[in-house]
């Protein structure tokens, strides 16, 4: 774990019940962490627990747990060998949360720990808990009539994210939080890409993926296409070429593995291969926004939804 020294340098080391932690003293509650590790207190879960994986609320902190099982993966992660980027793991999230590009759009890092002795296996990450925030999924279930308004806010969030130099690789409604002040932030940074230069491919991924996972539950395809095209014409008119439409259509209509989407955004060769599996440009549906009435004439009056950004 020596390769993590640079990331953990500004944190305070602490031993807790055979576990080694590095933490930010002003935000880290060692009593809560100790009680979680020894099982003396049952803390509420924030997501459905899976075998070897869980997310828990510890006071004002979110504790994420992951058990690395296969010995080859444990060895690779223990030594920091290449080949693990783009995978979902808490070490990747630690690395990503330490990047300055995430400023203002991510929870703060509070601590990182692992079980002492032997190859890396049990890993723990503590991050800030957004008190009073709601996921967009919860908001849309409560206010389904606000789907277009929520979508417009998310597209502006994507624009800000790109301007800061990173791409969240799993931007679905449960991973985007509406803060008490109305702003939006991401959670779950286990898989991110940085320094991506292929803008049409990135925009095609973001807008297509967000519909497939799973905004299609809340808004019909025609209206989703219309809102996205309006956004693209306002902010990225020069990117509305064949490449954008092909990638957008494939991500919108198909399930694409995280390994494939990460490679597609970070490798020109992988992107070229991905394009070969997309619908030909002549077969891609390209809605004409000019045929649609203005959004403000279609949207009902706002009730009970804070849309301030």
N, C-alpha and C positions, 0 to 999 in steps of 0.2 A: 504493500500500500504506500510505498515511498513516493510514488508518482503523484499522490494527492497532496503532498506537503505544501505545494504552492497555493492550492485552493484553501487549505485549512490553516494557513499560516496566521491569519488574523483572528483565529478563534482560540478559545481557552480549552486545553485538554482536561479530561475528567474520566476517571474510572468508576463505573457503576456496575456492581454485581458481575464482574467478569466481562464487561463490555467496555469498549474504548469509545469515548465520545469526544467530539470537538464542538464547542458551542459558543453562542453569543450570550454572555452572562446576563445582560439586561432583559432578555426575552426567554431564557431557558429555565424551565422549572424542573430541577433534578429530582424532586420528590415525586412528581407526577411520572416521570420517566422510570424511576426505580419501581414505583407501584405497578406500572404497566409491565415491566420486565419480569417481576416476580409473581404477577397475577393476583396480587392482594386487592386490587381495585379493578372493576369491570368498567372500562371506558366506552362511551357510545361510538358506534361506527358511523362513518360519513358516506360509505358506499358498501354495496354488497360484498361481504368478505369472500375471498377465494382461498383455496388451499395454497399456503405459502405466500399469501399476498393480502394486505389489508390497509385500510385508511381509518384512523381513529381521531377523535377530538379529545385533546388533553388540555382542558382549560382554554387558554387563548392560543394554543398551538395545534397544528395538524401533524400527527405522526403517521408516516407512511412506512410500512414494513414489507420487505421482500426477501424471500428465501431462494438463494441461488442453488440449484440442485445438481446439475450435471458437473462432474469433476473437471471436464475440459473448460466449461464456461467459468467455473470457479477459479481455475488456474489463470485463465486469460484475464479475468477481471482483477484478480489479486495482483498480477504483475503489470496490469495496464497495457497489455499487448494490443496492437491495432486490430481492427475488424469488428469492433463493437458499436461503432457509430450508427445511429439510426434505429437501434434497438431500444425497447422499453426497459429501462432499469434505473434504479435510484442513483447509481453513480453518474449516469448520464444526466439525470436531473440536477444533481449537485453541480456538475460542470456547467450545465446550461444556466442555472440560477446565479452562477458567479459571473456571468457575462454582463458587461455594462449595457449592451443593446436592449436588455429587457426592462430597463428603468421605467417605472411608472405603470407597467403592464403586467406585473407578476408579483406574487407574494414574496416577502423578504425571507431569506434563509436564516434559520435559527440554530440548527445543529445537525450533525451527521455522526452516525456511530455504527459499529460492527462488533461482532463477538470476537474476543481475543483468542489467539491460538489457532494454528493450522491455516488451511486455505480459507479465503473469504467465503462466508455462507450467509449468515443472517445480517441484513443491512437495514439501517433505520435512518430516515430523513425527517427532520422537523422544520416546518415552514409556518409562516404567519397564517392565522385564521382570520378570514374576512368577516368580522362581526356585522350582522345585519344585512349581509349581501344575499342575493338569490341567484340561482342558476337561471339562464335563459330558458331552459327546459321547464322549470317550475313556473316561470312567468307566463310562458306560452300556454301551458296547461290551464292556468287561471284566466288568462286573457287571450283566447285564440284569435279574437278579432284584431289584435294588434300585431299580427305576424309581419305585415309589410313594414310597419314602423320599426319593429325589432330588426328586420333584415337590413334596412337602411343604416341603422346604427352599427350593425356588425360589419357592413362593408366599409364604413368609415374607420372602424377599429382595424380592419385588415390594412387599410391604407396607411394608418399610423404605424402599424407593425412593420410594414415594408419600408417605410421611411426611416425606421430605427435600425434596419439591417438584419432582421431575422424572420423566420417562418415557423410558426407553430404547426407541427405536422399532424395534429389531431384536433382541429378546431370545430368540435361539435357543440350543440347547445348546453351540454352538461359541463363543458370545460370553459365556458365563458360566464362570468359573474357580473350581475348588475350591482354596483356599489350603492350604498345609501345616498351618495351625492349624485347619482344618476350615471356616473361613468362606467365604463366596461373594462374588465381585466380578465386575463387568462389564468387558468390553473392547469396543473399537470404538464410539466415541462420535461417529461422523460424523453421526448423525441422532438428535436428542433434542428433546423438548418440555418446556417449563418453565411452571409456573404453571397447569397444566391443572386446571380446576375441575369438569369433568363426570365425577364419580367412576364412575357406572354404565357410561358409555361407555368410560372408561379401563380398568376392570376387565374389561369384556367383550372389549376388544381384547387385553389382556395374556394372559388365560386362553385365549382362542380361538386367538390367533396362536401361542402356545407349543406347542399341540397340532399345529397345521398345519405348523409349522416347528420341529422335526419330531419332536416327542415321540411321535407316532403310531407311530414305528418301534419304540418300546420298551414301550408300554402300550396295552391295548385301550381303546376308546372308553367302554365302560361303567364301567371302573374309573377312567378319567380324569375322567369326569363326576362320579363319586362323590366323589373326592378334592377336586375343585374346589368342589362343592356344600358339602361339609363345611367347607372353608375359608371360604366365603362366609357360611355360617350362624354360624360362630364369630366372624368379624371384621367382616363387612359385611352383617348381616341386613337392614338397611333399604334395601340397594341391589338386592335380588333382585326387581326389577320387570320389566315387559315390555321396557324399554329394554335392560337388561343381557342378558336372554336372547336377544333378537333380534341384538344386536351380537356376543355370544359365539358364537352359532350360525353367523353368517355368517363370522366370522374363523376359526372352527374348521374349517369345511367348504369354504371358498373361498380362492383366492389373491386378495389385495388389494394393489394397488400401494402403494409407499411414499408416493407423492404423495397418494393418496387417504386413507391412514390418518393421515398427518400433518395434512391439512386437516380430517379428521373430528374430531380431538382438539383442534384449535386454533380452530375456527370453528363457532359454533352453527348457522349456515346450512348449512355443509357436512355437519354431523352429521345435520341434519334430512333432507337429500338422501340421505345414506347409509342412514338408517333406512328410507326408501321402497324401497330395494333389498334389504332384509332380509326373511326369512320373516315372514308375519303372526304375531302373538302366539299365535293359536290353533293354529298349525302347528308351533310350536317345542317340541321335546322337553325336558321339565323333569323330570329324574330325581328320585325320592323317596329321599333319603338314609336315611330311617327303614326302608326295605325292605332295606337292605344290612347285613351283619354288621359289627361294629367293625373298623377297620383292623388293630389289633394281633392280631386272631384270624386275619387273612388273610396277614399279612406273615411270611415265613420269617425265621429267626434271622439277624442281621447277621454277615457275614463279609467282612473285607478292605475295608470301606468306612468312611471316616471321616465321620460324620454330625454331628459337633459344630458348633454354630453359636454 
